[in-house]
Amino acid sequence: MGRKKKLETTESVSEGNDVEAEAAVIEEKELETEKELSLLEKEKSSERENKNEGKAKSEEKESEDKTDKKKEKKEKKKLSEVELKRVMTDTKETLVPLTDYIACGVHLGTKVITPDLRKFVYKRRADGLAVLNTNLIDDKIREAVKFFNEFAAEDIFIAGKREASWPAIEKFSEVTGIRAFMKKYPSGIITNLRLETFFEPKLALICDPWVDKNALNDSNIVGIPVLGICDTNNYGKGMNHIIVGNNKSRKSVGLILFILAREYLKANGKADVAKKLKMEDFTGKIEEMPSNERYETRAVEVGEKAKEGV
C-alpha cells in the first residue's frame, strides 16, 4: 500500500515535470514566433522605407530634370537672342543699303513659288506673298554684275515688254549705250538674216522670262547666253544666270538696273559717270521707310540666316 502511494506520487511528479517541460517548449516556440514576426515587421518596415526613399529620390530626380530642362531652354533662348543681336549688328556690305532693297520692294515675290526659286524664299507673308532673302538677292546681283561686265555694250541687248520697266530700261540704255527693246520685241531680229535690222548680239538681258519669252526663245535659238530677272513665279530654264527679285515693279526693276549700270560703268573706266548716277532716275521717287519697319525687315533676314537655310 505504501509502495503503491509512493509510485503514484512519483508518477504524479513525473507528469508534472512533463507538463512544465511541454509548457516551456510552447512558450519558447511562442517567443521564437514573436521574434520571427518582429523580424518580418522590421523587414517590411525597412522595405517600405526604402520604397518611399526611392520614390522620393525619383521625384527629386524628376524635379531636377525638369529644372535642368527649363534652365537649358532658357540658356538656348538666351543664346539665340545673343546670336540674333550679333548677326543684326554684323551686317555684311551690300551693293546698296538693305533699306533700299526693301523700300523698292525687290524682296517681294508672288503667291506662286516655282521649284527653281524656292531656295531663295525665306517665308510667306500673311497675305500669301513670298518674301525673298535680300542677302541672297544681293549675292545673285553680284554674280550677274561680274558676268555682265565681260561683254561690250554693242554686243548686249535688253528686253522688257512690261510697261512698269520702261522708264528704268530707257535710262539704263541711255547711260550704258546698250540696245533696248521696250513695248514689243521685234521677232527674228537676231535670227532672221534677211531683216534689215538684223544684228548679232552676244548677250541678252531679259526683264521677265515669261513676258519676254520671244526674246528668250530667239536667244536660245542662236545660242547666246541669257541673263534674266526672275521673280518667284519664274523658272530658270533657258537662262545662264539669274537675278532674283521682283520683276513686276518699276522701283524694283529700276533698282536692279541702276546697280547693273553703275557697276558696268565702273568696270569700263567711267567711274565719274557712275558716281553721278542717281537711283531715283531709275526707280522714281522713293519714300523713306519708317525706322521700326527697317528693324523688323532686318530681323526677318537675320532669321533666314539662323535657319541656314532656304
Backbone bond lengths (Angstrom), bond angles and torsions (degrees), N, CA, C in turn:
res aa  C-N    CA-C-N  psi(-1)  N-CA   C-N-CA  omega(-1)  CA-C   N-CA-C  phi
1 M - - - 1.456 - - 1.528 109.60 -
2 G 1.317 115.19 -50.60 1.471 119.74 178.40 1.523 111.87 -60.72
3 R 1.374 113.43 -38.36 1.477 117.36 179.44 1.510 110.31 -67.73
4 K 1.330 117.83 -36.93 1.448 122.79 179.87 1.505 110.23 -61.86
5 K 1.330 117.08 -44.60 1.472 121.84 178.85 1.508 110.66 -63.32
6 K 1.289 115.87 -39.22 1.451 120.65 -179.30 1.513 110.94 -63.89
7 L 1.381 114.83 -41.03 1.464 119.84 177.86 1.516 111.26 -64.59
8 E 1.332 115.68 -43.62 1.467 120.22 179.04 1.522 110.33 -60.79
9 T 1.325 114.92 -40.93 1.477 119.18 179.53 1.524 110.60 -64.17
10 T 1.338 114.37 -41.80 1.479 119.21 179.73 1.514 111.16 -63.07
11 E 1.365 114.01 -43.92 1.483 119.40 179.63 1.529 110.59 -62.77
12 S 1.341 114.55 -39.72 1.471 119.94 -179.24 1.526 110.38 -64.30
13 V 1.313 116.12 -42.99 1.477 120.81 178.47 1.533 110.65 -63.47
14 S 1.354 113.63 -41.13 1.465 119.58 -179.26 1.524 110.42 -63.54
15 E 1.358 114.29 -44.51 1.474 118.49 179.42 1.529 110.52 -62.38
16 G 1.333 114.64 -39.87 1.485 118.98 179.30 1.514 111.69 -62.76
17 N 1.351 113.33 -40.97 1.476 117.28 178.48 1.525 111.75 -63.82
18 D 1.365 115.07 -39.60 1.473 119.71 179.35 1.530 111.23 -63.37
19 V 1.319 114.53 -42.01 1.473 119.50 -179.37 1.532 109.82 -63.88
20 E 1.323 114.35 -44.35 1.470 118.60 179.35 1.523 111.84 -62.39
21 A 1.363 114.21 -41.13 1.464 119.33 179.79 1.522 110.37 -64.04
22 E 1.355 113.93 -43.42 1.474 118.90 -179.92 1.528 110.90 -63.52
23 A 1.349 115.70 -41.04 1.466 121.25 178.95 1.528 110.36 -62.84
24 A 1.348 114.82 -38.40 1.463 119.57 -179.86 1.531 110.56 -65.80
25 V 1.351 113.83 -40.27 1.474 118.72 179.10 1.529 110.72 -63.90
26 I 1.352 113.63 -44.25 1.479 119.30 -179.95 1.530 110.20 -61.32
27 E 1.343 114.11 -44.06 1.469 119.84 -179.43 1.539 110.53 -62.62
28 E 1.345 113.63 -39.89 1.462 118.82 179.94 1.528 110.64 -65.00
29 K 1.360 115.29 -40.80 1.459 120.00 179.19 1.529 110.85 -64.52
30 E 1.361 112.69 -40.54 1.460 117.08 179.43 1.530 111.09 -62.46
31 L 1.343 115.34 -39.88 1.469 120.20 177.92 1.532 111.08 -63.29
32 E 1.358 114.18 -43.65 1.461 118.74 178.65 1.530 111.02 -62.20
33 T 1.358 114.86 -40.64 1.477 120.19 178.87 1.520 110.67 -62.31
34 E 1.372 112.97 -43.77 1.464 117.63 178.69 1.534 111.14 -61.81
35 K 1.352 115.23 -40.63 1.462 119.88 178.35 1.529 111.11 -61.86
36 E 1.359 114.25 -44.96 1.469 119.39 179.98 1.528 110.84 -61.91
37 L 1.365 114.60 -43.26 1.465 118.98 178.70 1.526 111.13 -62.94
38 S 1.326 114.45 -39.86 1.464 120.07 178.79 1.527 111.03 -63.49
39 L 1.364 114.44 -43.56 1.461 119.10 177.94 1.527 111.82 -62.83
40 L 1.349 115.74 -43.28 1.459 120.66 178.42 1.526 111.23 -60.32
41 E 1.336 114.60 -42.76 1.469 120.31 179.70 1.521 110.61 -62.87
42 K 1.360 114.27 -41.26 1.458 118.56 178.51 1.531 111.15 -64.04
43 E 1.359 115.28 -42.20 1.462 119.45 179.63 1.531 111.00 -62.64
44 K 1.349 114.56 -44.20 1.476 119.10 178.50 1.524 110.70 -61.80
45 S 1.319 114.15 -43.13 1.466 119.71 179.78 1.529 110.19 -62.30
46 S 1.337 115.47 -40.89 1.459 120.91 179.39 1.528 110.67 -65.29
47 E 1.359 114.66 -41.31 1.462 119.23 178.29 1.524 111.16 -62.84
48 R 1.342 115.47 -42.29 1.469 119.95 178.69 1.524 111.04 -62.38
49 E 1.348 113.74 -41.93 1.461 118.41 179.26 1.533 111.16 -63.47
50 N 1.358 115.04 -43.33 1.467 119.67 179.32 1.528 111.49 -63.88
51 K 1.331 113.52 -40.30 1.459 119.61 179.39 1.518 110.76 -63.77
52 N 1.327 115.04 -45.90 1.466 119.93 179.31 1.527 111.19 -64.43
53 E 1.352 112.43 -39.74 1.461 117.77 179.29 1.529 110.40 -64.69
54 G 1.366 115.46 -42.12 1.466 120.38 178.15 1.511 111.68 -63.38
55 K 1.335 115.26 -41.29 1.462 120.15 178.69 1.519 110.78 -63.35
56 A 1.358 114.09 -42.69 1.464 119.48 -179.92 1.533 109.95 -62.95
57 K 1.363 115.16 -41.84 1.457 119.46 179.18 1.520 111.19 -64.88
58 S 1.369 113.82 -40.20 1.462 119.20 179.20 1.525 110.97 -62.84
59 E 1.346 114.93 -44.57 1.464 119.80 178.79 1.528 110.88 -64.16
60 E 1.328 114.18 -39.90 1.460 119.62 179.27 1.532 110.59 -64.24
61 K 1.364 115.16 -42.52 1.456 120.04 179.11 1.523 111.03 -64.86
62 E 1.343 114.65 -42.01 1.470 119.88 178.59 1.527 110.84 -61.28
63 S 1.332 114.02 -41.71 1.463 119.66 178.49 1.529 110.67 -63.84
64 E 1.366 114.85 -41.32 1.461 119.70 178.52 1.526 111.23 -63.89
65 D 1.372 115.15 -40.19 1.464 119.85 179.17 1.519 111.01 -62.29
66 K 1.343 115.37 -43.16 1.462 119.93 178.69 1.525 111.11 -62.36
67 T 1.339 114.17 -42.26 1.462 119.23 178.51 1.521 111.00 -62.98
68 D 1.359 115.38 -42.32 1.468 120.29 179.29 1.526 111.38 -63.40
69 K 1.345 114.46 -40.87 1.470 118.67 179.66 1.522 111.06 -64.03
70 K 1.344 115.53 -43.53 1.473 120.13 178.56 1.524 110.16 -61.85
71 K 1.338 114.73 -42.65 1.460 120.42 -179.73 1.530 110.50 -63.99
72 E 1.355 115.12 -43.34 1.462 120.51 179.32 1.520 111.20 -63.24
73 K 1.348 115.69 -40.54 1.461 121.40 178.77 1.527 110.67 -62.58
74 K 1.342 115.07 -44.02 1.466 120.32 179.12 1.527 110.70 -62.79
75 E 1.358 114.99 -41.48 1.461 119.71 -179.73 1.527 111.31 -64.34
76 K 1.368 115.60 -41.04 1.457 120.14 178.54 1.524 110.74 -63.57
77 K 1.340 114.92 -43.20 1.462 120.12 179.44 1.524 110.15 -62.48
78 K 1.341 114.71 -42.35 1.459 119.98 179.61 1.525 110.43 -63.81
79 L 1.351 115.04 -42.20 1.462 120.59 178.88 1.520 110.60 -62.83
80 S 1.349 115.03 -42.17 1.461 120.56 179.41 1.527 111.10 -61.70
81 E 1.310 115.86 -42.40 1.468 120.61 179.20 1.521 111.38 -65.35
82 V 1.340 115.22 -39.87 1.467 120.27 179.00 1.525 110.17 -64.88
83 E 1.353 115.16 -44.91 1.463 120.39 179.41 1.522 111.13 -62.89
84 L 1.345 115.45 -42.05 1.461 121.01 178.34 1.525 110.46 -59.22
85 K 1.337 115.03 -46.08 1.463 120.12 -179.64 1.519 110.61 -64.09
86 R 1.341 116.17 -39.75 1.457 120.04 -179.00 1.529 111.05 -64.29
87 V 1.340 116.01 -45.89 1.462 119.98 -178.68 1.519 111.45 -66.21
88 M 1.346 115.27 -36.47 1.458 119.33 -179.38 1.522 111.98 -66.36
89 T 1.313 116.25 -30.51 1.469 119.31 179.72 1.520 111.42 -93.09
90 D 1.353 116.00 -10.02 1.473 120.70 -178.89 1.532 109.35 -109.43
91 T 1.319 116.50 61.18 1.459 122.49 -175.93 1.514 110.36 -81.65
92 K 1.333 115.91 133.41 1.461 118.86 178.59 1.529 109.24 -74.88
93 E 1.313 115.78 157.84 1.462 121.05 -179.55 1.522 109.14 -75.00
94 T 1.332 116.83 126.70 1.468 121.56 179.33 1.523 109.84 -109.23
95 L 1.332 116.31 165.98 1.463 121.58 -177.64 1.520 112.15 -62.58
96 V 1.312 116.01 -34.37 1.472 122.53 171.31 1.526 106.05 -135.69
97 P 1.323 118.57 160.54 1.470 119.01 177.89 1.531 111.63 -55.18
98 L 1.302 115.39 145.11 1.467 120.95 179.86 1.521 111.51 -53.86
99 T 1.321 116.62 -37.57 1.465 120.80 -178.36 1.523 112.01 -63.85
100 D 1.337 117.60 -27.55 1.466 120.16 177.62 1.527 110.66 -69.98
101 Y 1.338 116.00 -40.41 1.470 119.63 176.39 1.537 110.08 -58.62
102 I 1.333 114.74 -44.54 1.467 119.64 -176.87 1.520 111.40 -71.23
103 A 1.332 116.68 -44.82 1.466 121.05 -178.62 1.525 111.64 -60.59
104 C 1.343 116.65 -32.05 1.471 121.00 179.43 1.528 112.69 -88.40
105 G 1.338 116.39 -3.51 1.467 120.16 177.45 1.513 114.27 70.50
106 V 1.334 117.13 23.58 1.474 120.50 179.87 1.528 110.43 -62.15
107 H 1.317 116.41 -29.29 1.469 122.23 -175.56 1.531 113.47 -82.10
108 L 1.319 117.73 -8.01 1.471 120.29 -176.71 1.524 111.29 -89.93
109 G 1.335 115.59 118.17 1.457 120.59 178.47 1.518 111.80 -94.59
110 T 1.313 116.02 -152.01 1.461 121.84 178.97 1.527 109.04 -112.06
111 K 1.328 116.64 -176.39 1.466 120.47 177.00 1.535 110.90 -80.55
112 V 1.337 115.09 -12.28 1.474 120.60 178.15 1.525 108.80 -99.66
113 I 1.338 115.71 134.26 1.468 120.79 177.38 1.523 108.57 -126.38
114 T 1.325 117.15 116.13 1.462 120.92 179.28 1.530 109.90 -83.64
115 P 1.330 117.10 158.52 1.478 119.73 178.58 1.523 112.87 -57.11
116 D 1.348 117.10 -32.98 1.472 120.63 -178.18 1.525 112.58 -67.40
117 L 1.329 116.20 -29.67 1.469 120.08 -175.71 1.534 113.25 -104.24
118 R 1.323 116.97 -3.93 1.469 120.18 -175.36 1.525 113.11 -58.27
119 K 1.315 117.06 -37.14 1.474 119.84 -176.36 1.533 113.31 -68.73
120 F 1.328 116.51 -13.68 1.461 119.74 179.47 1.533 112.73 -95.91
121 V 1.333 115.37 -4.02 1.471 120.33 -176.80 1.519 110.45 -92.17
122 Y 1.327 115.71 130.25 1.463 120.24 177.55 1.520 111.14 -86.41
123 K 1.325 118.45 -48.09 1.461 121.84 -175.64 1.514 109.66 -162.58
124 R 1.314 114.76 177.40 1.469 121.26 171.01 1.519 108.78 -108.35
125 R 1.314 116.66 143.30 1.457 120.41 174.44 1.522 108.83 -78.37
126 A 1.319 115.76 172.10 1.468 120.92 179.92 1.529 111.54 -60.36
127 D 1.350 116.71 -29.76 1.466 119.92 -179.91 1.525 112.84 -86.10
128 G 1.348 116.57 3.92 1.461 120.80 175.64 1.516 115.22 95.54
129 L 1.348 117.72 -10.64 1.465 119.97 179.72 1.528 111.13 -70.19
130 A 1.313 115.48 140.09 1.464 120.11 177.09 1.524 109.75 -75.81
131 V 1.336 115.39 145.24 1.474 121.03 177.02 1.528 107.42 -114.49
132 L 1.331 115.79 120.25 1.456 121.24 179.89 1.529 110.84 -85.56
133 N 1.308 115.63 151.39 1.460 121.43 178.03 1.529 109.14 -79.56
134 T 1.328 117.29 117.02 1.468 120.56 -175.59 1.530 112.98 -66.12
135 N 1.314 117.29 -27.79 1.466 119.32 176.64 1.529 110.58 -65.74
136 L 1.331 116.50 -38.81 1.464 120.78 177.91 1.527 110.49 -71.81
137 I 1.340 116.66 -35.65 1.467 120.29 175.05 1.526 109.40 -58.60
138 D 1.316 115.92 -47.53 1.466 121.07 -179.97 1.524 111.03 -61.48
139 D 1.330 116.69 -40.81 1.472 120.73 179.17 1.530 111.20 -61.55
140 K 1.343 116.48 -43.68 1.465 120.32 -178.29 1.530 111.52 -69.27
141 I 1.330 117.33 -34.79 1.467 119.64 176.79 1.526 109.83 -67.26
142 R 1.320 117.43 -38.48 1.470 120.93 177.25 1.537 110.44 -59.98
143 E 1.324 115.83 -45.13 1.464 120.28 178.66 1.526 110.48 -61.47
144 A 1.344 115.44 -42.48 1.465 120.86 -179.82 1.525 111.43 -63.91
145 V 1.323 116.61 -42.28 1.469 121.88 179.79 1.534 110.05 -59.38
146 K 1.309 116.33 -46.82 1.466 121.26 -179.10 1.529 110.78 -59.99
147 F 1.324 116.27 -42.56 1.469 121.55 -179.93 1.531 110.74 -71.02
148 F 1.312 116.78 -45.46 1.467 124.08 -176.45 1.531 111.71 -61.43
149 N 1.313 116.52 -37.49 1.469 121.65 -175.83 1.530 113.71 -70.09
150 E 1.322 116.99 -8.72 1.471 120.68 -179.66 1.534 112.35 -79.31
151 F 1.347 117.59 -11.78 1.462 121.17 -173.92 1.535 111.54 -108.89
152 A 1.325 114.57 149.41 1.474 120.87 176.60 1.531 108.67 -78.92
153 A 1.325 116.36 152.00 1.463 121.64 -176.90 1.525 112.40 -58.43
154 E 1.335 117.06 -38.28 1.469 120.33 -178.12 1.528 113.15 -71.18
155 D 1.336 116.02 -11.73 1.474 120.25 -179.21 1.533 112.78 -100.55
156 I 1.309 116.75 7.19 1.473 121.12 -176.83 1.527 110.20 -121.15
157 F 1.332 116.64 146.98 1.461 119.89 167.20 1.528 108.80 -134.86
158 I 1.335 114.71 153.04 1.460 120.54 177.74 1.520 108.36 -120.52
159 A 1.349 116.17 137.69 1.462 121.06 -179.86 1.523 109.75 -125.04
160 G 1.330 115.61 132.80 1.458 120.97 178.26 1.514 110.79 -150.94
161 K 1.298 117.39 101.47 1.470 122.13 -176.66 1.522 112.65 -80.64
162 R 1.339 117.01 -27.75 1.473 120.29 -177.76 1.529 110.16 -71.40
163 E 1.324 115.49 131.36 1.458 121.29 -174.35 1.521 113.23 -59.31
164 A 1.327 117.09 -34.17 1.464 120.85 -178.21 1.523 112.28 -60.19
165 S 1.318 117.12 -24.52 1.469 120.12 -176.96 1.527 113.40 -90.71
166 W 1.335 118.71 -9.97 1.473 121.20 -172.89 1.526 114.71 -60.07
167 P 1.354 119.54 -48.02 1.478 118.55 -179.22 1.525 112.66 -57.75
168 A 1.340 116.25 -41.92 1.472 120.38 -179.06 1.522 111.05 -68.57
169 I 1.346 116.99 -40.17 1.471 120.67 179.58 1.528 110.44 -64.45
170 E 1.334 115.57 -41.24 1.467 120.20 179.97 1.526 110.82 -61.33
171 K 1.333 116.53 -44.48 1.471 120.86 179.38 1.531 110.62 -67.47
172 F 1.310 116.41 -40.11 1.462 122.46 178.97 1.524 110.28 -60.23
173 S 1.319 116.78 -46.24 1.456 121.89 179.92 1.530 111.25 -65.29
174 E 1.316 115.91 -37.96 1.466 121.59 -179.22 1.526 112.06 -62.83
175 V 1.331 117.26 -44.96 1.470 120.22 -174.14 1.527 113.57 -84.68
176 T 1.337 117.18 -23.07 1.471 119.74 -177.25 1.523 113.36 -103.86
177 G 1.347 117.17 -21.74 1.471 120.29 -176.40 1.516 112.76 80.83
178 I 1.315 118.07 11.93 1.469 122.61 179.83 1.529 109.67 -82.98
179 R 1.335 116.81 136.73 1.460 122.16 -179.52 1.527 110.01 -65.56
180 A 1.338 116.11 137.08 1.471 120.55 -176.83 1.519 110.99 -125.46
181 F 1.332 114.68 141.23 1.463 121.50 174.20 1.521 108.04 -120.43
182 M 1.331 115.08 110.83 1.467 120.54 177.85 1.527 108.53 -111.67
183 K 1.308 116.01 171.33 1.470 122.17 -178.71 1.527 110.27 60.30
184 K 1.314 117.98 -80.96 1.463 120.08 -177.80 1.519 110.90 -129.02
185 Y 1.315 114.97 129.77 1.464 119.98 175.74 1.534 108.48 -79.38
186 P 1.334 118.91 126.46 1.469 121.54 -179.62 1.532 111.36 -73.71
187 S 1.314 115.76 103.49 1.471 120.26 -177.74 1.517 111.81 -56.10
188 G 1.316 115.65 138.40 1.457 121.94 175.87 1.514 114.43 84.87
189 I 1.330 117.39 -1.86 1.463 119.21 -176.14 1.532 112.76 -64.66
190 I 1.321 116.15 -21.39 1.475 118.49 177.54 1.533 112.01 -115.97
191 T 1.356 115.24 2.55 1.474 118.75 -178.85 1.533 113.12 -119.19
192 N 1.329 116.76 -24.57 1.465 120.65 -175.71 1.534 110.65 -101.28
193 L 1.313 115.51 107.29 1.475 121.74 -177.01 1.524 113.10 -64.85
194 R 1.335 116.73 -22.47 1.466 120.05 -175.55 1.529 112.82 -81.42
195 L 1.340 116.82 -13.06 1.463 119.40 179.03 1.523 110.69 -73.19
196 E 1.339 115.00 139.02 1.464 119.96 179.10 1.528 111.55 -64.90
197 T 1.360 114.89 -29.72 1.464 119.95 -177.69 1.534 112.74 -88.70
198 F 1.333 116.11 3.67 1.478 120.22 -177.47 1.527 110.82 -58.19
199 F 1.344 114.39 138.28 1.474 119.62 172.68 1.527 108.69 -148.93
200 E 1.306 116.15 164.43 1.467 121.22 -174.82 1.531 110.77 -116.04
201 P 1.319 116.89 93.17 1.473 120.15 178.35 1.527 110.98 -79.53
202 K 1.313 114.95 165.98 1.469 119.83 177.29 1.539 111.83 -116.07
203 L 1.335 115.59 -6.87 1.465 120.29 178.38 1.525 109.86 -154.35
204 A 1.336 115.40 138.77 1.465 121.13 176.02 1.520 109.36 -116.06
205 L 1.346 115.22 133.30 1.468 120.99 175.10 1.529 107.28 -110.33
206 I 1.333 115.53 115.22 1.468 122.02 -174.25 1.526 109.81 -109.26
207 C 1.353 116.49 128.20 1.474 119.36 -177.98 1.528 113.15 -79.83
208 D 1.334 117.71 -26.95 1.470 121.35 176.69 1.524 108.20 -153.82
209 P 1.326 118.56 114.16 1.471 121.87 -176.36 1.535 113.43 -59.02
210 W 1.327 117.29 -26.21 1.462 119.62 -179.25 1.526 111.20 -83.01
211 V 1.322 117.57 -53.11 1.462 122.06 -178.94 1.533 110.41 -66.74
212 D 1.309 116.47 -36.74 1.466 121.34 -177.91 1.528 111.57 -101.26
213 K 1.320 115.54 37.69 1.470 120.12 -175.09 1.533 112.93 -66.58
214 N 1.342 118.43 -27.47 1.470 120.14 178.10 1.525 110.84 -65.79
215 A 1.324 115.36 -43.67 1.466 119.72 177.89 1.524 110.56 -65.54
216 L 1.320 116.22 -37.74 1.465 121.34 178.82 1.528 110.24 -65.91
217 N 1.338 116.90 -45.45 1.466 120.74 -179.03 1.527 111.85 -63.42
218 D 1.341 116.28 -44.17 1.472 119.55 178.64 1.525 111.04 -61.49
219 S 1.333 115.86 -39.79 1.476 120.21 179.64 1.523 110.84 -64.29
220 N 1.324 116.06 -39.00 1.465 120.33 177.55 1.528 111.76 -68.28
221 I 1.339 116.66 -34.80 1.467 120.89 179.32 1.528 110.93 -63.88
222 V 1.322 116.50 -45.14 1.476 119.50 -178.48 1.524 112.36 -84.52
223 G 1.336 116.39 -9.03 1.462 120.54 173.23 1.510 115.71 80.15
224 I 1.346 117.34 28.14 1.467 118.59 177.11 1.535 108.78 -93.71
225 P 1.326 117.81 151.81 1.473 120.34 179.08 1.528 111.34 -66.64
226 V 1.331 114.71 150.90 1.466 121.06 -178.25 1.523 109.81 -126.08
227 L 1.330 114.57 134.15 1.465 122.07 173.05 1.518 106.74 -114.03
228 G 1.329 117.18 121.59 1.467 119.62 -175.10 1.517 113.37 -128.07
229 I 1.333 114.97 146.55 1.472 120.38 173.63 1.526 107.29 -89.14
230 C 1.328 116.51 117.74 1.464 121.15 -174.46 1.519 112.32 -113.71
231 D 1.321 115.53 126.52 1.460 122.63 173.28 1.528 107.83 -88.83
232 T 1.325 117.41 178.40 1.470 120.19 -176.16 1.528 113.27 -67.70
233 N 1.348 117.42 -16.92 1.470 120.04 -179.61 1.528 111.97 -95.02
234 N 1.340 117.66 3.92 1.462 121.43 -179.39 1.523 112.35 -97.44
235 Y 1.323 115.05 157.95 1.463 122.20 172.65 1.528 108.62 -105.59
236 G 1.305 116.56 155.14 1.456 120.30 -178.80 1.516 113.72 -90.79
237 K 1.322 117.05 3.99 1.465 121.24 -176.92 1.532 111.31 -61.97
238 G 1.321 116.24 135.63 1.453 122.03 176.45 1.519 114.33 85.49
239 M 1.338 116.96 1.38 1.462 120.42 -178.89 1.519 110.77 -118.30
240 N 1.316 115.91 141.40 1.470 121.23 179.13 1.517 112.02 -83.38
241 H 1.335 115.90 -36.18 1.468 122.09 178.02 1.521 108.67 -139.09
242 I 1.327 115.12 145.29 1.465 118.39 176.97 1.524 110.49 -125.10
243 I 1.329 114.11 148.50 1.458 121.41 170.19 1.517 105.61 -107.80
244 V 1.312 116.89 121.51 1.465 120.80 -177.52 1.525 109.61 -84.97
245 G 1.338 116.12 128.45 1.461 118.77 178.34 1.511 112.79 166.12
246 N 1.300 115.18 170.66 1.457 123.56 177.49 1.536 109.26 -66.76
247 N 1.353 117.46 116.81 1.467 120.01 -178.80 1.535 112.43 -108.76
248 K 1.330 115.43 19.05 1.468 120.21 -177.19 1.532 113.27 -114.29
249 S 1.305 116.73 -1.68 1.460 121.45 -177.59 1.525 110.77 -116.11
250 R 1.337 116.41 139.98 1.463 120.24 178.50 1.521 110.76 -59.43
251 K 1.326 115.89 -43.81 1.466 120.09 -177.44 1.522 111.60 -63.83
252 S 1.326 116.15 -43.73 1.462 120.45 -177.82 1.530 111.58 -66.64
253 V 1.343 116.97 -51.60 1.464 120.86 178.33 1.528 109.45 -62.12
254 G 1.341 115.77 -38.79 1.462 120.71 179.41 1.515 112.26 -60.32
255 L 1.331 117.10 -43.88 1.464 120.19 -179.90 1.524 111.12 -64.85
256 I 1.323 116.85 -42.50 1.472 121.01 179.55 1.529 110.52 -62.42
257 L 1.339 116.88 -45.47 1.469 120.01 -179.96 1.528 111.65 -69.72
258 F 1.327 117.21 -31.57 1.467 120.77 175.11 1.529 110.44 -61.07
259 I 1.330 116.30 -45.93 1.473 120.52 179.92 1.527 110.36 -63.75
260 L 1.348 116.79 -45.66 1.470 120.51 179.78 1.528 111.13 -60.36
261 A 1.347 116.20 -44.75 1.466 120.37 -179.22 1.523 111.20 -64.75
262 R 1.314 116.80 -45.36 1.465 120.96 -178.74 1.529 111.50 -60.69
263 E 1.345 116.12 -48.45 1.467 120.04 -177.96 1.524 111.45 -69.90
264 Y 1.338 116.14 -31.55 1.475 120.14 178.92 1.526 110.28 -67.13
265 L 1.315 116.10 -42.50 1.466 120.88 178.73 1.529 110.98 -64.59
266 K 1.323 116.40 -41.33 1.473 120.56 177.71 1.522 110.96 -60.43
267 A 1.334 115.62 -43.74 1.465 120.79 -177.46 1.521 112.19 -68.21
268 N 1.337 116.80 -20.73 1.458 121.02 -177.81 1.523 112.46 -107.37
269 G 1.311 115.84 26.65 1.455 121.38 173.87 1.517 115.09 72.48
270 K 1.304 117.53 25.41 1.467 121.21 179.71 1.529 110.63 -120.95
271 A 1.313 115.52 48.05 1.465 121.37 -177.55 1.526 112.09 -61.09
272 D 1.338 116.89 -34.62 1.473 120.31 -179.88 1.532 111.02 -64.95
273 V 1.331 115.25 -41.40 1.474 119.96 178.22 1.526 109.67 -67.27
274 A 1.319 115.16 -41.28 1.472 120.33 -179.72 1.524 111.19 -61.75
275 K 1.335 114.58 -37.63 1.470 119.52 -178.34 1.530 111.75 -66.96
276 K 1.324 116.22 -28.36 1.464 120.23 -178.81 1.532 113.68 -82.63
277 L 1.324 116.47 -11.58 1.467 119.82 -179.38 1.526 110.62 -64.67
278 K 1.317 115.44 140.27 1.464 120.72 176.78 1.525 109.53 -114.79
279 M 1.302 115.23 133.10 1.460 120.23 -178.19 1.528 111.52 -58.02
280 E 1.333 116.26 -39.06 1.463 119.81 -176.22 1.527 113.02 -68.91
281 D 1.343 117.79 -16.60 1.465 120.43 173.82 1.526 110.52 -67.99
282 F 1.326 116.08 -22.58 1.464 121.58 179.26 1.537 111.05 -99.15
283 T 1.296 116.21 -38.39 1.478 120.46 -171.16 1.523 114.50 -96.89
284 G 1.351 116.14 -19.57 1.459 118.46 -168.28 1.518 107.58 85.85
285 K 1.306 116.96 179.96 1.464 121.12 -175.86 1.523 111.43 -66.12
286 I 1.329 115.32 133.00 1.475 121.65 179.34 1.513 109.34 -109.68
287 E 1.318 115.40 125.63 1.466 119.44 176.56 1.514 108.62 -82.09
288 E 1.331 116.05 140.43 1.473 121.07 -179.01 1.516 110.05 -69.44
289 M 1.331 115.91 137.78 1.457 120.74 179.12 1.517 110.84 -77.77
290 P 1.341 117.38 141.82 1.469 119.93 173.31 1.518 109.86 -61.21
291 S 1.342 117.00 147.70 1.472 120.91 -176.52 1.516 112.30 -61.26
292 N 1.351 118.09 -36.67 1.463 120.04 -179.01 1.529 111.22 -67.15
293 E 1.353 116.18 -32.51 1.460 119.58 178.32 1.525 110.87 -71.75
294 R 1.347 116.21 -35.42 1.462 119.89 176.88 1.522 110.69 -62.96
295 Y 1.355 115.47 -43.01 1.465 119.84 -179.26 1.524 110.57 -65.08
296 E 1.336 115.36 -43.18 1.467 120.25 -178.40 1.525 110.52 -63.66
297 T 1.325 116.08 -41.48 1.456 120.72 179.73 1.518 110.85 -63.80
298 R 1.353 116.73 -41.80 1.463 120.31 178.31 1.525 110.16 -62.95
299 A 1.326 116.86 -37.42 1.464 120.49 179.28 1.519 110.93 -63.00
300 V 1.337 116.86 -37.23 1.468 121.33 177.79 1.521 109.96 -62.47
301 E 1.335 116.52 -44.83 1.456 120.03 -178.30 1.525 111.78 -68.46
302 V 1.346 116.45 -35.17 1.466 120.37 176.90 1.521 110.31 -65.66
303 G 1.313 115.35 -38.12 1.461 119.72 177.49 1.520 111.34 -60.01
304 E 1.293 118.01 -38.34 1.455 122.45 177.38 1.504 110.97 -65.19
305 K 1.378 115.72 -37.72 1.469 119.38 178.65 1.526 110.48 -63.06
306 A 1.317 114.35 -44.54 1.464 119.89 -178.63 1.520 109.89 -63.26
307 K 1.306 118.26 -37.72 1.452 123.59 -178.75 1.518 110.80 -67.05
308 E 1.317 118.98 -35.55 1.444 123.38 179.57 1.508 112.30 -68.11
309 G 4.582 4.02 84.57 1.732 61.64 135.33 1.084 77.14 -96.01
310 V 2.411 81.19 -88.42 1.209 148.62 -153.19 0.626 108.88 37.00
